[in-house]
Amino acid sequence: MLLELDIFLLLVLSVGGSVGYFAFKWITTPSLKRFKVEIPEAANPKWKGKELHEATLQDKNNPRNIICYDPATGYHIDTIRSPSVSEINELYRKAAAAQVHWAKTTFEQRKAVLSSLLTFVLENQEAICQVGCRDTGKTMIDASLGEVITTCAKLRWTIDNGESVLANDYRNPGLMMMYKTAKVVYQPMGVVSALVSWNYPFHNTIGPVISALMSGNGIIVKCSEYVAWSSTYYEKIIKTCLLTHGYDPNLVQFVNGFADVGEAVVRSGVKHVTFIGSPSVGKIVQRNASDYLVPCLLELGGKDCAILLKDTDLVQAIPVLMRGVFQNCGQNCIGIERIIVASEIYDVVVAEMTTRVGKLRQGAILTDGEGVDCGAMTMGNQFEKLEGFVQQAVSRGARLIHGGKRYHHPKHENGQYFQPTLLVDVTPDMEIANNEAFAPIMVIMKHNGPDDAIRIANLCPYGLGSSVFSADKELAESMCMRLKVGMSNVNDFAVNYLCQSLPFGGVGISGYGRFAGVEGLRGLCVPKAITTDRIPGVKTPIPPVIDYPIRNTANGWVFVKGLVDLLYNPDVIAKAKAAVGLAKASL
C-alpha cells in the first residue's frame, strides 16, 4: 500500500511539474504575431507583360538599371535601379545602428521573430513560390522543394536549437587552472553580409538572414541581379516581420546590383562575408575581403557525383537520380552532375534514363499551368557554353541520346530553354566531367568496381556533395569517406541539407567554410574566451621567486621547471623530485 502511494505521489508530482513547466513557458514565451505583405501583381498567373526580344539584364542606356524579366516567357516585369557606393555605405550605417539594439534582445525575443516568419511562410507558400517562378522561370514544385521546404527546415531547426548552440560553452580549465571557470561566449559580430546566387532567390536570401538574426547580428544581403524583382518582395517579408515585433527593419538590408555592388558591400564595413557563386568570382570576393581582413565563407558550386554500385536498388535510385539532375532544371549547386554507374548495370540504367528523359516537358508554369516538368534557364547567356560542353564530349566518344542544345519553345519564342539532355559514355577527360554545367544535363559514366568509381569521382576539381547507392550500406559509407567532398549521402540525394543540424560546404574549388548547423551559426559569432575565479578568495598569486624584479634567476628557473614537471610529467618519481625542487627554490 505504501509503495502504491509513493508511486501515485511521484506521478502527481511529475504531472504537476510538467504542467507547471509548460505553463511557465507559455506565459514567458512572446506571443506569435501574424503579418501580411502585399503580393506583387506580376506573380499572378494571369498577368502578362510586354515581351522582350533578346532581353538583356543591364539597361544599355542606363547601366545602373536592372531589367527584370521572366526567363520562361520574356515578359518584362520591372526595371530596378542598383544602389551607388555611398547608398550602400548608408545602408550599412543604418543596419549597424539597428544591430546595437538587436544584440541586446533575448533568445526568446529572437525566436518569436523567427516563429512569426515561419508562420508567414507556411501560410503564404503559394505566393512565395509564384514570385520565385516569375523571376527565375522555375516550376512551382521545384520552388516548393528548393525554396519553401528548405527554409522551413532551417527556421524550425534554428528556433529549436539556436539558443542551446549559442549558449555559454563551459570548458575544462585544465589541471593548472583548476581554480578557474573557463567558458566561451558567442557574441554577435555586428553587421554581416551574404552575397548569394539566383537559383533559389527566397531561400538563398532568407537563409542567411535567419542565422544572422538568431546570432544577434544585422545583415546586408547582396541579391543577384537576375532576381532583383523577387528579392524586393522577400525583403518586405522580413522587414515587415521585424516591424510587427517592434524592431527596427533597418536591421536587414537587401541590395540588388552588378559586381560593383557586391564589391561595395564587402568594403562597407561588414564583419563577415558569405558568398555563394562561382570559383572565379569567389576568388575576387576573397581578395577584396582580404584588404579589410574580413573573414569569408565561400560556397563555389559543385560537380556532384552519384555512384551506383552493381547491387543498387534501381527502383528506388532511378527516381532519385531524375530529381537530382532535373530539379530546378539542373540549376542546383548540389545537383547530380555525374552519374557513375557499375558496368554490370550500365546498360539497364542508360535504357531507363533514355525513356524517362525523353518524356520531359518544358514550359512556363505560371502561363501554361499543366504539362511542365522543367522550367527555363534563368541565365540567358549560357547556351553557347553548354552546347560546347556537349559537342566536345561527343567529339571524344560520348553518345548524345537526347537534347544537347537550346530549345525554341513554340509558345514562348522569347523564353530561355535548354533541352533536357542525356549524355552517356562520358569519360573523366571531357570538359563536361570537370566543369559545373548548372543545366538540365544528365551525364552518365561507367566504372569497373568501387575503387575505380572513387578514382573517377575524385579526378574532378569540385568537391561539394555526393551520393553512393548500394545495398551494402557499410561499403557505401566507407566509399563516402574516401570521396574528396564536404558532404555525402548513402542511397539518397542532397538530404544532408534538409538535416539542418549538419554543416553545409565543400572542399577543393567548391570553397571553404560551412553554413547551417552548429558550425554555421557559431561561425557568425566572435567566440570570446573568458575565465573567472571559481573559488571565493582564491586568486592567481605570483610566487616571490619569480616576482619582478627577480632576485635570483637560477632559483627562478629551478622553480618554473619544477612546476612544469610537477603538473605534467607522468612519472611519479619525477613529480616528487619536482616538488622538492619547488620547495627549495621558494626558500
C-alpha positions in Angstrom: 0.0 0.0 0.0 2.8 2.4 0.9 4.6 1.6 -2.4 1.4 2.3 -4.4 1.1 5.6 -2.5 4.7 6.6 -3.3 4.1 5.8 -7.0 0.9 7.8 -7.0 2.6 10.8 -5.4 5.5 10.6 -7.8 3.1 10.5 -10.7 1.2 13.6 -9.3 4.5 15.5 -8.8 5.7 14.6 -12.3 2.4 15.6 -14.0 2.2 18.8 -11.9 5.8 19.7 -12.7 5.3 19.2 -16.4 2.1 21.3 -16.3 3.9 24.0 -14.4 6.8 23.9 -16.8 4.7 24.2 -19.9 2.5 26.9 -18.2 5.6 28.9 -17.4 6.9 28.5 -21.0 3.5 29.6 -22.3 3.4 32.7 -20.1 7.0 33.8 -20.7 7.2 33.0 -24.5 6.3 36.1 -26.6 3.1 35.6 -28.4 3.1 34.8 -32.1 2.4 37.8 -34.3 0.9 37.4 -37.8 1.5 40.0 -40.5 0.7 40.5 -44.2 2.7 41.6 -47.2 1.1 42.6 -50.5 1.8 40.1 -53.3 3.2 41.7 -56.4 0.8 41.8 -59.3 3.2 40.1 -61.7 3.1 37.0 -59.5 -0.5 36.3 -60.7 -0.5 33.5 -63.3 -3.0 35.6 -65.3 -0.6 38.5 -65.5 1.1 39.3 -68.8 3.8 41.8 -69.5 5.4 43.2 -72.6 7.6 40.6 -74.3 11.2 41.5 -74.7 13.1 40.2 -77.7 16.6 39.2 -76.9 16.3 40.6 -73.4 19.4 41.9 -71.7 19.8 42.2 -67.9 21.6 45.6 -68.0 20.0 48.7 -69.4 22.3 49.9 -72.3 21.1 53.5 -71.9 21.5 53.5 -68.1 23.9 50.8 -66.8 22.8 51.2 -63.2 19.3 49.9 -64.2 18.5 46.2 -63.9 15.9 45.0 -66.5 13.8 42.3 -64.7 12.1 39.8 -67.0 10.5 36.4 -66.8 13.0 34.0 -68.5 10.2 31.5 -69.3 8.2 34.0 -71.4 10.4 37.0 -71.9 7.8 39.2 -70.2 9.2 42.5 -68.8 8.4 42.6 -65.1 10.1 45.8 -63.8 13.2 47.9 -64.1 15.1 48.4 -60.8 18.0 50.8 -60.1 21.1 49.4 -58.4 22.5 51.5 -55.5 25.6 53.6 -55.5 28.6 53.0 -53.2 27.5 55.9 -50.9 24.0 54.5 -50.7 25.4 51.1 -49.7 27.5 52.7 -47.0 24.5 54.5 -45.7 22.6 51.2 -45.6 25.4 49.7 -43.6 25.3 52.6 -41.1 21.5 52.1 -40.6 22.0 48.3 -40.1 24.8 48.9 -37.7 22.7 51.3 -35.6 19.8 48.8 -35.5 22.1 45.9 -34.6 23.3 47.7 -31.4 19.8 47.3 -30.0 19.1 43.9 -31.6 22.2 42.5 -29.9 20.6 43.1 -26.5 17.5 41.0 -27.3 16.9 37.7 -25.6 16.9 34.4 -27.4 13.1 34.2 -26.7 12.6 37.5 -28.5 14.7 36.4 -31.5 12.8 33.1 -31.6 9.5 35.0 -31.6 10.5 36.9 -34.7 11.6 33.7 -36.4 8.4 31.9 -35.4 6.3 34.6 -36.9 8.4 34.3 -40.1 7.8 30.6 -40.2 4.1 31.1 -39.8 4.1 33.6 -42.6 6.0 31.2 -44.9 3.6 28.3 -44.1 0.6 30.5 -44.8 1.9 32.1 -48.0 3.7 29.2 -49.7 1.9 29.7 -53.0 2.7 33.4 -53.3 6.3 32.9 -52.3 6.7 30.2 -55.0 4.8 32.2 -57.6 7.1 35.2 -57.2 10.1 32.9 -57.5 8.7 31.2 -60.6 8.0 34.5 -62.3 11.6 35.8 -61.7 13.5 32.6 -62.4 11.4 30.5 -64.7 11.3 27.5 -62.4 8.2 25.3 -61.7 6.0 25.5 -58.6 7.1 22.1 -57.5 10.8 23.0 -57.9 10.1 26.2 -56.0 8.4 24.4 -53.1 11.2 21.8 -52.8 14.0 24.3 -53.1 12.6 27.5 -51.5 9.9 26.6 -49.0 10.8 23.2 -47.5 14.4 24.2 -47.1 13.6 27.5 -45.5 11.0 25.9 -43.1 13.6 23.3 -42.1 16.2 26.0 -41.4 13.7 28.0 -39.4 12.5 25.0 -37.4 16.0 23.9 -36.5 17.2 27.4 -35.6 14.1 28.1 -33.4 14.5 24.7 -31.6 18.3 24.6 -31.3 19.7 28.1 -31.8 19.7 29.1 -28.1 21.5 25.9 -26.9 24.1 26.3 -29.7 24.9 29.9 -28.8 24.6 29.5 -25.0 27.8 29.9 -22.9 30.0 26.9 -23.5 31.9 25.9 -20.4 35.2 24.2 -20.9 37.6 22.2 -18.8 40.2 24.7 -17.4 42.9 22.0 -17.0 45.0 21.0 -14.0 47.0 24.1 -13.6 43.9 26.4 -13.7 41.6 24.1 -11.8 40.6 27.0 -9.6 39.2 28.9 -12.6 36.0 28.7 -14.5 36.6 28.7 -18.3 33.9 29.4 -20.9 33.3 30.5 -24.4 30.8 33.3 -25.0 29.4 33.6 -28.6 29.0 37.2 -29.2 27.5 38.8 -32.4 30.0 40.1 -34.9 27.9 43.2 -35.8 26.7 43.5 -39.3 27.5 40.5 -41.5 26.9 40.1 -45.3 25.7 37.5 -47.7 26.4 37.6 -51.5 24.1 35.0 -52.8 23.2 33.3 -56.1 20.0 33.5 -58.1 18.9 29.9 -58.3 16.8 29.9 -55.2 16.0 33.6 -54.6 13.8 33.1 -51.5 15.9 30.6 -49.6 19.3 31.9 -50.6 18.4 35.4 -49.2 16.3 34.4 -46.2 18.6 31.6 -45.1 21.5 33.9 -44.1 19.0 36.3 -42.5 17.7 33.5 -40.2 21.2 32.7 -38.9 22.2 36.4 -38.6 19.1 37.3 -36.6 19.4 34.3 -34.3 23.1 35.1 -33.6 22.3 38.8 -32.8 23.7 40.3 -36.0 22.4 42.7 -38.6 22.9 41.7 -42.2 23.3 43.1 -45.7 22.2 40.7 -48.4 23.5 41.3 -51.9 20.9 39.6 -54.1 21.8 38.5 -57.6 20.8 41.0 -60.4 19.0 38.1 -62.0 16.4 38.1 -59.2 16.2 41.7 -58.3 12.4 41.8 -58.7 11.6 38.9 -56.4 14.1 39.8 -53.8 12.3 43.1 -53.2 9.2 41.2 -52.2 11.2 38.8 -50.0 12.9 41.8 -48.3 9.5 43.2 -47.5 8.6 40.0 -45.7 11.5 40.1 -43.3 11.3 43.9 -42.7 7.5 43.6 -42.0 8.1 40.8 -39.6 10.7 42.8 -37.7 8.4 45.9 -37.6 5.5 43.8 -36.4 7.5 42.8 -33.4 8.6 46.4 -32.7 12.2 46.2 -34.1 14.0 48.4 -36.5 13.5 47.0 -40.0 16.9 48.6 -41.0 18.5 45.6 -39.2 18.2 43.7 -42.5 19.1 45.3 -45.9 18.8 43.7 -49.3 20.6 45.3 -52.2 20.5 44.4 -55.9 23.1 45.1 -58.5 26.1 44.0 -60.5 29.7 43.2 -59.5 30.4 46.7 -58.2 27.5 46.5 -55.7 28.9 43.2 -54.3 32.4 44.8 -54.0 30.9 47.8 -52.2 29.1 45.6 -49.7 32.3 43.7 -48.9 34.1 47.1 -48.4 31.3 48.8 -46.5 32.4 47.7 -43.0 30.7 44.3 -42.7 32.3 41.9 -40.3 31.8 38.6 -42.3 31.1 37.6 -45.9 29.2 34.6 -47.0 29.5 34.1 -50.8 27.5 31.7 -53.0 28.6 31.7 -56.6 31.4 30.5 -58.9 35.0 29.8 -58.1 36.2 32.7 -60.3 34.0 35.3 -58.7 34.7 33.7 -55.2 38.4 34.4 -55.6 37.6 38.1 -56.4 35.4 38.3 -53.3 38.2 36.8 -51.2 40.8 39.2 -52.5 38.5 42.2 -51.8 37.7 40.9 -48.3 41.4 40.3 -47.5 42.1 44.1 -47.9 40.0 44.5 -44.7 40.8 41.2 -43.1 37.1 40.3 -43.3 36.6 36.5 -42.8 34.9 34.7 -45.7 32.8 31.6 -46.2 32.8 30.6 -49.9 30.4 28.1 -51.4 31.5 27.9 -55.0 29.4 25.3 -56.6 29.8 21.6 -57.3 30.0 18.8 -59.8 28.3 16.3 -57.5 28.6 12.6 -58.4 26.2 9.8 -57.7 28.0 6.4 -57.7 25.8 3.4 -58.4 27.3 0.0 -57.4 26.2 -3.2 -59.0 23.7 -4.1 -56.2 21.9 -0.7 -56.3 18.1 -0.8 -55.9 17.3 0.8 -59.2 13.6 1.0 -58.4 14.5 3.5 -55.6 17.6 5.1 -57.2 16.3 6.0 -60.7 13.6 8.4 -59.5 16.0 10.0 -57.0 18.6 10.5 -59.8 16.0 12.0 -62.1 15.1 14.6 -59.3 18.8 15.0 -58.5 19.6 16.0 -62.1 16.5 17.9 -63.2 15.4 19.6 -60.0 15.2 23.3 -60.8 16.2 22.5 -64.4 19.6 21.4 -63.2 20.3 24.9 -61.7 21.2 23.4 -58.3 24.6 23.7 -56.5 24.2 20.2 -55.1 22.5 18.8 -58.2 23.8 15.5 -59.5 26.0 16.3 -62.5 27.8 13.0 -62.8 26.2 9.5 -62.5 29.0 6.9 -62.3 27.4 3.5 -62.9 28.8 0.0 -62.4 29.4 -1.8 -65.7 27.2 -4.7 -64.7 24.0 -2.4 -64.6 25.2 0.3 -67.0 23.0 -0.6 -70.0 19.9 -1.1 -67.8 20.4 2.4 -66.3 21.0 4.0 -69.7 17.9 2.4 -71.2 15.7 3.5 -68.3 17.0 7.1 -68.4 16.6 7.2 -72.2 12.9 6.5 -71.7 12.4 8.9 -68.8 14.4 11.9 -70.1 12.7 11.7 -73.5 9.4 12.3 -71.8 10.3 15.5 -70.0 8.3 18.6 -71.0 9.3 22.2 -70.8 7.4 25.4 -70.4 6.3 28.4 -68.3 4.4 27.0 -65.3 2.5 30.2 -64.5 1.4 30.7 -68.0 0.9 27.1 -69.2 -0.5 25.6 -66.0 -0.2 21.8 -66.5 2.2 19.8 -68.6 5.5 21.3 -67.4 8.3 19.2 -65.9 11.3 21.5 -66.4 11.2 25.3 -66.5 13.5 27.8 -68.1 17.2 28.8 -67.7 17.4 31.9 -65.6 20.6 33.0 -67.2 20.2 33.5 -70.9 23.9 33.7 -71.8 25.0 30.2 -71.1 23.7 28.3 -74.2 26.9 28.5 -76.2 29.0 27.2 -73.3 26.6 24.3 -72.7 26.4 23.3 -76.3 30.2 23.5 -76.4 30.5 21.0 -73.5 28.1 18.6 -75.3 29.8 18.9 -78.7 33.3 18.4 -77.1 32.2 15.3 -75.3 30.6 13.8 -78.5 33.7 14.5 -80.4 35.6 12.4 -77.9 33.3 9.5 -78.0 30.3 10.3 -75.8 26.8 9.4 -77.1 24.2 12.1 -77.1 20.8 10.4 -76.7 18.6 13.4 -76.0 18.8 17.2 -76.2 22.2 18.9 -76.2 21.1 22.4 -77.4 18.9 25.4 -76.8 15.2 24.7 -77.1 13.0 27.2 -79.0 9.6 26.9 -77.3 6.7 27.0 -79.8 4.5 29.1 -77.4 7.3 31.2 -75.7 9.6 32.3 -78.5 11.3 34.7 -76.2 11.8 32.1 -73.4 15.2 30.8 -72.4 15.2 27.0 -72.5 17.8 24.3 -72.8 16.6 20.8 -73.8 16.7 18.1 -71.2 19.8 16.3 -72.2 21.1 12.7 -71.8 24.8 12.2 -72.5 26.3 8.8 -71.9 29.7 7.1 -72.2 31.3 10.3 -70.8 34.9 9.9 -69.6 36.9 11.9 -66.9 39.0 13.8 -69.5 36.0 15.6 -71.1 35.1 19.2 -70.2 31.6 18.3 -69.1 33.0 15.9 -66.5 35.1 18.7 -64.9 33.0 21.9 -65.2 29.8 22.7 -63.5 27.0 22.8 -66.1 24.2 24.1 -63.9 21.8 22.9 -66.6 19.3 20.0 -67.3 22.1 17.7 -68.5 22.3 14.1 -67.3 25.9 12.8 -67.6 26.4 9.0 -67.2 29.9 7.5 -66.8 31.0 3.9 -66.3 33.1 2.3 -63.5 34.5 -1.2 -63.0 34.2 -1.5 -59.3 34.3 0.6 -56.1 38.0 1.6 -56.4 37.5 2.7 -60.0 34.4 4.6 -59.1 36.3 6.5 -56.4 39.2 7.2 -58.8 36.8 8.7 -61.4 34.9 10.7 -58.9 38.0 12.3 -57.3 39.5 13.3 -60.6 37.1 16.3 -60.7 38.4 19.5 -59.0 35.0 20.2 -57.4 34.2 18.7 -54.0 30.8 19.8 -52.7 28.3 16.9 -52.3 28.0 13.3 -53.4 25.9 10.2 -53.2 26.7 6.4 -53.1 24.0 3.9 -53.9 24.4 0.3 -52.8 22.6 -2.5 -50.9 25.8 -2.8 -48.8 25.4 0.3 -46.5 28.8 -0.3 -44.8 30.6 -0.4 -48.2 28.7 2.7 -49.4 29.6 4.7 -46.2 33.2 3.6 -46.5 33.3 5.0 -50.1 31.7 8.2 -48.8 34.7 8.6 -46.5 37.1 8.3 -49.5 35.4 10.9 -51.7 37.1 14.3 -51.7 33.9 16.2 -50.8 32.3 18.1 -48.0 29.1 16.1 -47.9 27.9 12.7 -48.8 24.7 10.7 -48.8 24.1 6.9 -48.8 21.2 5.9 -51.1 19.9 9.4 -51.4 20.5 12.9 -52.9 21.0 16.2 -51.1 19.1 15.2 -48.0 22.0 16.3 -45.8 20.7 19.9 -46.4 17.3 19.1 -45.0 19.1 17.8 -41.9 19.8 21.4 -40.8 21.8 20.2 -37.9 24.6 19.3 -40.4 27.1 21.8 -41.8 27.0 22.6 -45.5 30.1 23.3 -47.6 32.8 21.8 -49.8 36.5 21.3 -50.4 38.7 21.9 -53.4 37.4 24.6 -55.8 34.0 24.2 -54.2 35.2 26.6 -51.5 35.7 26.5 -47.7 33.8 27.3 -44.6 30.4 26.0 -43.5 26.9 27.4 -43.1 24.0 25.5 -41.5 24.2 23.5 -38.3 26.2 24.3 -35.2 29.2 25.3 -37.3 27.3 27.8 -39.4 25.5 29.5 -36.5 28.6 29.9 -34.4 30.6 31.0 -37.5 28.7 34.3 -37.4 29.9 35.0 -33.8 33.0 36.1 -32.1 33.9 33.1 -29.8 35.2 35.1 -26.8 37.2 33.1 -24.2 36.5 34.1 -20.6 37.9 33.0 -17.3 36.7 33.8 -13.8 37.7 32.7 -10.3 35.9 29.6 -9.3 36.5 29.6 -5.5 35.8 32.8 -3.4 39.1 34.3 -2.1 41.3 32.1 -4.3 43.2 34.2 -6.9 46.3 33.7 -9.0 49.4 34.6 -7.0 52.8 35.3 -8.4 55.3 33.4 -6.3 58.0 35.7 -4.8 60.8 33.7 -6.5 59.6 34.8 -10.0 58.1 38.2 -9.0 59.7 41.2 -10.7 62.4 42.3 -10.1 63.7 38.7 -9.9 66.2 38.3 -7.1 67.8 35.0 -8.2 67.4 33.9 -11.8 68.9 30.4 -11.1 66.3 29.8 -8.4 63.6 31.2 -10.6 64.5 28.7 -13.4 64.5 25.8 -11.0 61.1 26.8 -9.7 59.4 27.1 -13.1 61.0 23.9 -14.4 59.9 22.1 -11.2 56.4 23.5 -11.7 56.1 22.1 -15.2 57.4 18.7 -14.1 55.0 18.6 -11.1 52.0 19.3 -13.2 52.7 17.5 -16.5 55.4 14.8 -16.0 53.6 11.4 -15.9 56.4 9.8 -13.8 55.7 9.8 -10.1 59.3 10.0 -9.0 59.9 13.0 -11.3 56.9 14.7 -9.7 58.3 14.0 -6.2 61.7 15.5 -7.2 59.9 18.5 -8.7 58.0 19.1 -5.5 61.3 19.1 -3.5 62.9 21.4 -6.0 60.0 23.8 -5.8 60.2 23.9 -2.1 64.0 24.6 -2.1 63.7 27.2 -4.8 61.0 29.0 -2.9 63.1 29.4 0.3 
